[in-house]
């Protein structure tokens, strides 16, 4: 049946009798999205569940309130909970190529970083003067005096034996270096061994004298090798004793400084690292004795004691909420930055580790767009691995492609709730063809595109 419509029939108007109040000023605004009860309940369920894989995939047409609802839920949940931990990367004294991750209560990471910087500055200012102090040096000299006397006696005894055999120990120039050599003394002059034949032909030496000198030279050379090894061992012991005495004299100062940092940080999870720092300071005193002229322009001689605070939750009000609009591999998972040295070689350090949004959202919520995630290279497989194994392995994208990682940071455990917004067609394709998808996105929040016209929805 065809009938002509009047102008008033072209648009639906809410009957006045449906309105519970006379005007809108007395009506409280809705606290949730109207007519999306099923999707709202699914989001609430997914965000509240603490189990593995209860991440949320939100579908529906644009304009149905998906993003508004998600922001409302996650912000409300985030305010109700405590701040998550800070995350720091520090030097691994046992495996330098594998930087260690430390979790500390919110704010403690910055206190640890500042405390270590202050410790380095204080030691760099005061330690050289202590090491050059007359009393300090005299105590070291007294400690190594017996070894130095033993070295002197060994050399003096051998030189006496060489002299009694008619030889002398001299230093011979060999290119740019000098080396000790045992030479026979003929007419009060040291003569190279190869010239004995000439003296024999000139009649200045008898054959039996040449044979005696050569045999004696062979015996003294063997003895010289033994003495040389003994002296080298004594000098090694001297160096070890010097370092040991320095360490024992300075270790109380290191322990006191580190205890001050322990007190300021106030988190026991930092104590094992600080204990390693106290020991490592004593083993690397030479770094404080390098002159300013010998320090590279782009180098940090105290790098091993720095702290890289990659996630700072000091100013976060509850659990973090990260809305990642540019989910590239680097932005999502972090990276290890590289620099070029003066010689043109690639170099990096644990201080160049950068956290991605997945790690910054640790303990909270991460909201992504499905189209953006699936368009970026390596992002979807990496996200699945992170959610499946609940950890993030920070690597630069270049190392994944070229297979040449300069550093392998310790994997960071994560506990993050991921919400992905996308179309229903994308969800259906992933559910059907990606076997991992149903295991890591167990909750579907489907926003309806068609609403029933009723009094409740009005």
C-alpha positions in Angstrom: 0.0 0.0 0.0 1.3 3.4 -1.0 0.3 6.5 0.9 1.5 10.0 1.0 3.4 11.0 4.2 3.0 14.3 5.9 5.9 16.4 7.1 5.4 15.5 10.7 5.7 11.8 9.8 9.2 12.1 8.3 10.9 12.1 11.8 10.1 10.2 15.0 9.5 12.3 18.0 9.5 11.0 21.6 6.1 11.3 23.1 5.9 13.8 26.0 4.2 11.1 28.1 7.4 9.0 28.0 9.4 11.7 29.7 9.5 11.2 33.5 10.3 14.8 34.2 9.1 18.2 33.0 12.6 19.3 31.7 16.1 17.7 31.3 17.7 19.7 34.2 16.2 17.3 36.7 17.2 14.2 34.8 20.5 12.6 35.8 22.8 11.7 32.9 23.2 8.0 32.1 26.2 6.3 33.7 26.6 3.9 30.8 25.9 3.5 27.1 22.2 3.2 26.4 20.9 0.0 24.9 24.2 -1.8 24.9 23.7 -3.9 28.0 25.1 -7.1 26.6 28.4 -5.5 25.4 28.7 -3.5 28.6 28.4 -6.6 30.7 30.9 -8.4 28.6 33.5 -5.6 29.0 32.9 -5.5 32.8 33.4 -9.3 32.9 36.5 -9.3 30.9 38.2 -6.5 32.7 37.3 -7.9 36.1 38.7 -11.4 35.4 42.2 -12.0 36.6 42.9 -15.2 34.8 45.1 -15.7 31.7 43.6 -14.9 28.4 40.7 -12.8 29.5 41.5 -10.0 27.2 38.7 -8.2 25.4 37.9 -7.8 21.7 35.3 -5.1 21.1 33.3 -5.1 17.9 30.6 -2.9 16.5 30.1 0.0 14.1 31.8 3.3 14.7 29.6 5.6 16.7 28.0 2.9 18.9 29.9 4.0 22.0 32.8 1.4 22.0 35.6 3.7 22.9 33.5 5.8 25.3 32.5 2.7 27.2 36.0 1.3 27.4 37.5 4.5 28.6 34.8 4.8 31.3 35.4 1.3 32.5 39.2 1.2 32.6 39.5 4.7 34.2 37.1 3.7 36.9 38.9 0.4 37.5 42.3 2.1 37.4 41.5 4.6 40.1 40.4 1.9 42.5 43.7 0.0 42.6 47.2 0.7 43.7 50.1 1.9 41.5 52.1 -0.9 39.8 55.8 -1.2 40.2 58.5 0.8 38.6 60.8 -1.1 36.2 64.6 -0.5 36.0 67.3 -2.1 33.9 70.8 -2.3 35.5 74.2 -3.7 34.5 74.6 -7.4 34.9 77.9 -7.9 36.6 78.0 -11.6 35.8 76.7 -11.4 32.2 77.2 -7.9 30.8 75.4 -8.8 27.6 72.2 -9.6 29.5 71.1 -6.5 31.5 69.0 -7.3 34.5 65.4 -6.0 35.2 64.5 -4.8 38.7 60.9 -4.2 39.9 60.5 -1.6 42.6 57.5 0.0 44.3 56.3 3.2 42.5 58.7 6.0 43.2 61.5 3.8 44.4 63.0 3.5 40.9 63.7 7.2 40.8 65.1 7.1 44.2 67.5 4.3 43.2 68.5 6.2 40.0 69.2 9.4 41.9 71.0 7.6 44.7 73.4 5.9 42.3 74.1 9.1 40.4 74.9 10.9 43.7 77.1 8.0 44.8 79.1 8.1 41.5 79.5 11.9 41.7 80.7 11.7 45.4 83.2 9.0 44.6 84.5 10.6 41.5 85.2 13.8 43.5 86.7 12.3 46.6 88.2 9.0 45.7 91.2 10.2 43.6 92.4 12.4 46.5 92.0 9.4 48.9 94.0 7.1 46.6 96.8 9.7 46.3 96.9 10.4 50.1 100.4 9.9 51.5 99.2 7.7 54.5 97.0 5.6 52.1 100.0 5.0 49.8 102.3 4.2 52.6 100.0 1.5 53.9 100.0 0.0 50.5 103.8 0.2 50.2 104.2 -1.5 53.6 101.8 -4.3 52.5 103.8 -5.1 49.3 107.3 -4.5 50.7 108.0 -8.2 51.5 107.1 -9.2 47.9 109.2 -6.4 46.4 112.1 -7.5 48.6 111.6 -11.1 47.3 111.7 -9.8 43.7 114.8 -7.8 44.4 116.6 -10.7 46.0 115.7 -13.1 43.1 117.1 -10.7 40.5 120.2 -9.8 42.6 121.0 -13.5 43.2 120.7 -14.3 39.5 122.8 -11.3 38.5 125.5 -12.4 40.9 125.4 -15.9 39.4 125.7 -14.5 35.9 128.7 -12.3 36.9 130.5 -15.2 38.5 130.1 -17.2 35.3 131.7 -14.4 33.3 128.5 -13.0 31.8 126.5 -9.8 32.3 122.7 -9.1 32.1 122.0 -6.2 29.7 119.0 -4.6 28.0 119.1 -5.0 24.2 117.0 -2.8 21.9 114.7 -4.8 19.6 112.7 -2.5 17.4 110.6 -0.3 19.6 111.0 -2.4 22.7 113.9 -3.6 24.9 114.5 -7.1 26.1 117.0 -8.6 28.6 119.9 -10.6 27.2 122.8 -12.5 28.8 126.1 -11.7 27.1 129.6 -13.0 27.8 132.2 -10.5 29.0 135.5 -10.5 27.0 138.2 -8.1 28.0 135.7 -6.3 30.2 133.3 -5.8 27.3 129.9 -7.5 26.7 130.1 -9.4 23.5 127.1 -10.8 21.5 127.2 -14.6 21.4 127.4 -14.7 17.5 130.8 -12.8 17.6 132.5 -15.6 19.5 133.2 -17.4 16.2 135.0 -14.2 14.9 137.1 -14.0 18.1 138.0 -17.7 17.7 139.2 -17.1 14.1 141.2 -14.1 15.2 142.9 -16.3 17.8 141.6 -14.3 20.8 139.7 -17.3 22.1 140.5 -21.0 22.3 137.9 -23.6 21.0 137.4 -24.9 24.5 136.7 -21.4 25.8 134.0 -20.9 23.2 132.4 -24.2 24.0 132.5 -23.4 27.7 130.9 -20.0 27.2 128.2 -21.4 25.0 127.4 -24.2 27.4 127.3 -21.7 30.3 125.1 -19.4 28.2 122.6 -22.2 27.6 122.4 -23.1 31.3 122.1 -19.4 32.4 119.4 -18.9 29.7 117.4 -21.8 31.2 117.8 -20.4 34.6 116.9 -16.9 33.4 113.5 -18.2 32.1 112.8 -19.7 35.5 113.8 -16.4 37.3 111.8 -14.4 34.8 108.7 -16.5 35.5 109.3 -16.2 39.2 109.6 -12.4 38.9 106.4 -12.2 36.8 104.5 -14.2 39.4 105.8 -12.0 42.2 104.8 -8.8 40.3 101.3 -10.3 39.7 101.1 -11.0 43.4 102.2 -7.4 44.1 99.4 -6.1 41.9 96.8 -8.4 43.5 98.0 -7.3 47.0 97.8 -3.6 46.1 94.2 -4.1 44.8 93.3 -6.2 47.8 94.7 -3.6 50.3 92.9 -0.8 48.4 89.7 -2.8 48.5 89.9 -3.5 52.2 90.7 0.1 53.1 87.9 1.5 50.9 85.2 -1.2 51.3 83.8 0.2 54.5 83.2 3.5 52.7 81.5 1.8 49.8 79.3 -0.3 52.2 78.3 2.9 54.1 77.3 4.7 50.9 75.3 1.7 49.6 73.5 1.3 52.9 72.4 4.9 52.6 70.9 4.2 49.2 69.2 1.0 50.6 67.6 3.1 53.2 66.4 5.8 50.7 65.0 3.2 48.3 63.2 1.2 51.0 62.5 -1.8 48.7 64.2 -5.1 49.6 64.1 -6.2 45.9 66.9 -3.7 45.2 69.2 -5.0 48.0 70.9 -7.8 46.0 71.8 -5.4 43.2 73.2 -2.9 45.7 75.2 -5.6 47.4 76.7 -6.4 44.0 77.4 -2.7 43.4 79.3 -2.5 46.7 81.6 -5.4 45.7 82.0 -4.2 42.1 83.1 -0.7 43.2 86.1 -2.2 45.0 87.0 -4.4 42.0 87.0 -1.4 39.6 88.8 1.3 41.4 90.9 2.0 38.3 87.9 3.7 36.7 88.2 6.5 39.3 91.9 7.0 38.5 91.5 7.7 34.7 92.4 11.3 33.9 89.8 13.5 32.2 91.9 13.7 29.0 91.7 9.9 28.6 87.9 9.7 28.8 86.2 9.4 25.4 84.0 12.3 24.4 80.9 10.1 24.1 81.8 7.7 26.8 80.8 7.2 30.4 83.4 5.5 32.5 80.8 4.9 35.3 78.2 3.5 33.0 78.2 0.1 34.8 76.8 1.7 37.9 74.0 3.8 36.3 70.3 2.9 36.5 68.0 3.0 33.5 64.5 3.7 34.8 62.3 2.6 31.8 58.9 2.7 33.6 58.3 5.4 36.2 54.9 5.2 37.9 55.6 7.9 40.5 52.9 10.2 39.1 50.4 7.5 38.0 47.1 7.7 39.8 46.3 4.0 40.3 46.7 1.4 37.5 48.1 2.8 34.2 45.8 3.3 31.2 47.6 3.4 27.8 45.7 4.3 24.6 48.2 3.3 21.9 47.3 5.0 18.6 50.6 4.2 16.9 51.2 0.5 17.6 54.5 0.1 15.7 56.8 -2.7 16.9 59.1 -0.2 18.6 56.2 1.7 20.2 54.5 -1.4 21.5 57.4 -3.6 22.6 60.2 -1.1 23.1 63.7 -1.2 21.6 67.4 -1.1 22.3 68.8 2.0 20.7 72.2 2.0 18.9 74.8 4.7 18.3 77.8 4.9 16.0 81.2 5.3 17.6 83.9 7.5 16.2 85.2 4.5 14.2 81.8 4.0 12.7 80.9 0.8 14.6 77.5 0.3 16.1 77.4 0.4 19.9 74.8 0.2 22.6 74.4 -0.3 26.4 71.7 -1.2 28.9 71.1 2.6 29.3 69.7 2.7 25.8 66.9 0.2 26.5 63.5 1.8 25.9 60.2 0.5 27.1 57.1 0.2 24.9 53.5 0.8 25.7 52.9 -2.8 26.6 55.5 -2.5 29.4 54.2 1.0 30.4 50.7 -0.5 30.8 52.0 -3.3 33.0 49.6 -3.7 35.9 46.9 -1.8 34.0 45.2 -1.6 30.7 46.3 -1.2 27.1 43.7 -0.2 24.4 44.6 -0.9 20.7 42.9 -0.6 17.3 42.7 -3.9 15.4 43.4 -2.4 12.0 46.5 -0.6 13.2 47.8 -3.7 15.0 47.4 -6.0 12.0 48.8 -3.5 9.5 52.2 -3.1 11.3 54.9 -5.7 10.5 55.6 -8.3 13.3 53.3 -6.6 15.8 50.5 -9.2 15.8 52.8 -12.3 16.3 54.7 -10.4 19.0 51.6 -9.3 20.8 50.3 -12.9 20.8 53.6 -14.2 22.3 53.6 -11.5 24.9 50.1 -12.3 26.1 50.5 -16.1 25.8 53.8 -16.2 27.8 53.0 -13.1 29.9 56.4 -11.5 29.3 58.1 -8.9 27.0 61.5 -9.5 25.5 62.8 -6.1 24.4 64.7 -6.2 21.1 65.3 -3.7 18.4 63.5 -4.4 15.1 66.8 -4.3 13.3 68.1 -7.2 15.4 65.0 -9.3 14.6 65.4 -8.7 10.9 69.2 -9.0 10.8 69.7 -11.5 13.6 72.5 -9.5 15.3 71.5 -8.5 18.8 74.2 -6.6 20.7 72.3 -7.0 24.0 69.7 -9.4 25.3 67.8 -7.7 28.1 66.2 -9.9 30.7 62.5 -10.7 29.8 60.1 -8.6 31.8 57.0 -10.4 33.2 53.8 -8.5 32.5 50.3 -8.5 33.8 48.3 -6.3 31.5 44.7 -6.3 30.3 44.5 -5.7 26.5 41.4 -4.3 24.9 41.3 -4.3 21.0 38.7 -2.4 19.1 37.8 -3.7 15.6 35.2 -4.8 13.2 33.2 -8.0 13.5 34.6 -9.3 10.2 38.2 -9.1 11.6 37.1 -10.9 14.8 35.5 -13.7 12.8 38.6 -14.2 10.6 41.0 -14.3 13.5 38.7 -16.6 15.5 38.5 -19.0 12.5 42.1 -19.0 11.2 44.3 -18.1 14.2 44.4 -20.9 16.7 46.0 -18.7 19.4 43.3 -16.0 19.1 40.5 -17.7 21.2 43.1 -18.5 23.9 44.2 -14.9 24.5 41.0 -13.0 23.7 38.4 -15.0 25.5 35.9 -12.2 25.8 33.9 -10.6 23.0 32.0 -7.4 23.5 29.7 -6.9 20.5 28.0 -3.6 20.3 24.6 -3.8 18.6 24.0 -1.9 15.4 20.2 -1.9 15.7 18.3 -0.9 18.8 14.7 -1.7 19.6 12.5 1.4 19.8 11.1 1.2 23.3 10.4 3.3 26.4 13.5 1.9 28.2 15.8 2.9 25.3 14.4 6.3 25.0 
